[in-house]
Amino acid sequence: MKTLFISIVLFITSIAFAQDSEGARKKHYNLSDNVALSGYDPVSYFANKPIEGNKDINYTYKGVTYYFLTEKSKALFTASPEKYEPQYGGWCAYALAKKDPDLMDADPETYKITNGKLYVFYNSFGVNTKKKWTKNESDMQQNADKNWNKIIKE
């Protein structure tokens, strides 16, 4: 009986943790109507051309919804979502690397893939932060990683 009770408590705790995890992701991700990457297909970035997905071909991973251009794209994503998700919740990578980090919207068509990871950047009003990021990418990435880890713990 004691074992059953412990199993039930562990099960309920795991459900609560999963829900908190989804809630935290939604809280920290750059979403528009609960959709990441402004509706662009995350797999398309890895084919060197970001393309808007179809809202009818979608998948929600840990509370964050993605749109896909094709069922094949969706299948690739569902098999390995961590491979395709944007870094830093889809916020501008450069803005997160600054001394005083900021959650700044990113242009879904201004991106870079480094070491198999997708980074998106702000690009508007003549300011392209991807260029600034690229000048010192290693330090920028290190700073952004550190700042992002602080943000997601909030």
HUVENSUL-V145721 format. One record per pair of residues at least 24 apart in sequence whose ideal C-beta (glycine too) atoms are under 8 Angstrom apart, sorted by the first residue. I is the first residue (numbers start at 1). J is the second residue. D is the distance in Angstrom with one decimal. If there is no record, write none. Layout:
BEGIN
i:I j:J d:D
i:I j:J d:D
END
This chain:
BEGIN
i:21 j:62 d:6.3
i:21 j:63 d:7.7
i:22 j:62 d:5.3
i:22 j:63 d:3.2
i:23 j:63 d:6.8
i:24 j:152 d:6.7
i:25 j:62 d:5.3
i:25 j:63 d:5.0
i:25 j:64 d:5.5
i:25 j:89 d:7.5
i:26 j:63 d:4.8
i:26 j:64 d:6.7
i:28 j:89 d:5.1
i:28 j:151 d:6.2
i:28 j:152 d:5.3
i:28 j:154 d:7.9
i:29 j:64 d:5.4
i:29 j:89 d:4.0
i:29 j:90 d:6.0
i:30 j:89 d:5.5
i:30 j:90 d:4.0
i:30 j:91 d:4.8
i:30 j:103 d:7.2
i:30 j:105 d:6.5
i:30 j:106 d:6.7
i:31 j:64 d:6.8
i:31 j:65 d:7.9
i:31 j:90 d:7.7
i:34 j:64 d:7.5
i:34 j:65 d:5.2
i:35 j:65 d:4.9
i:35 j:66 d:7.2
i:35 j:67 d:6.3
i:36 j:64 d:5.2
i:36 j:65 d:6.8
i:36 j:66 d:5.5
i:36 j:85 d:7.6
i:36 j:86 d:6.9
i:36 j:89 d:8.0
i:36 j:90 d:5.2
i:37 j:66 d:6.9
i:37 j:86 d:6.1
i:37 j:90 d:5.6
i:37 j:108 d:5.2
i:37 j:120 d:7.3
i:38 j:108 d:4.5
i:39 j:67 d:4.8
i:39 j:108 d:8.0
i:40 j:67 d:7.4
i:40 j:108 d:4.5
i:40 j:109 d:7.9
i:41 j:66 d:7.5
i:41 j:67 d:6.3
i:41 j:68 d:4.9
i:41 j:69 d:4.5
i:41 j:73 d:5.3
i:42 j:66 d:5.5
i:42 j:68 d:8.0
i:42 j:77 d:6.1
i:42 j:84 d:4.2
i:42 j:85 d:6.5
i:42 j:86 d:6.9
i:42 j:118 d:6.9
i:43 j:68 d:6.7
i:43 j:69 d:7.9
i:43 j:73 d:4.2
i:43 j:74 d:7.9
i:43 j:76 d:5.1
i:43 j:77 d:5.5
i:43 j:84 d:5.5
i:44 j:69 d:6.0
i:44 j:73 d:6.8
i:45 j:84 d:7.6
i:45 j:111 d:5.8
i:45 j:113 d:6.5
i:45 j:118 d:5.3
i:46 j:84 d:6.9
i:46 j:113 d:6.6
i:46 j:118 d:7.6
i:50 j:108 d:5.9
i:50 j:109 d:5.6
i:50 j:111 d:6.4
i:61 j:85 d:7.4
i:83 j:116 d:6.9
i:84 j:118 d:6.9
i:85 j:118 d:7.3
i:86 j:118 d:4.7
i:86 j:119 d:7.1
i:86 j:120 d:5.4
i:87 j:117 d:5.3
i:87 j:118 d:6.3
i:87 j:119 d:5.2
i:87 j:144 d:7.7
i:87 j:148 d:7.7
i:88 j:119 d:7.5
i:88 j:144 d:6.2
i:88 j:148 d:4.9
i:89 j:148 d:7.7
i:89 j:152 d:7.9
i:90 j:120 d:6.0
i:91 j:120 d:7.7
i:92 j:120 d:6.8
i:92 j:121 d:5.3
i:92 j:122 d:4.2
i:92 j:129 d:5.7
i:93 j:119 d:4.2
i:93 j:120 d:6.7
i:93 j:121 d:6.0
i:93 j:129 d:7.7
i:93 j:133 d:5.9
i:93 j:140 d:7.2
i:93 j:141 d:7.6
i:93 j:144 d:5.4
i:94 j:121 d:5.7
i:94 j:122 d:6.8
i:94 j:129 d:3.5
i:94 j:130 d:7.2
i:94 j:132 d:5.5
i:94 j:133 d:4.5
i:94 j:140 d:6.7
i:94 j:144 d:7.8
i:95 j:122 d:6.4
i:95 j:129 d:6.8
i:96 j:143 d:7.7
i:96 j:144 d:4.1
i:96 j:147 d:5.1
i:96 j:148 d:5.6
i:96 j:151 d:7.8
i:97 j:133 d:6.9
i:97 j:139 d:7.8
i:97 j:140 d:4.1
i:97 j:141 d:7.2
i:97 j:143 d:4.2
i:97 j:144 d:4.0
i:97 j:147 d:7.0
i:98 j:143 d:7.5
i:99 j:143 d:7.9
i:101 j:143 d:8.0
i:101 j:144 d:7.6
i:101 j:147 d:4.0
i:101 j:148 d:7.9
i:101 j:151 d:7.2
i:103 j:151 d:7.5
i:104 j:129 d:7.9
i:114 j:141 d:7.4
END
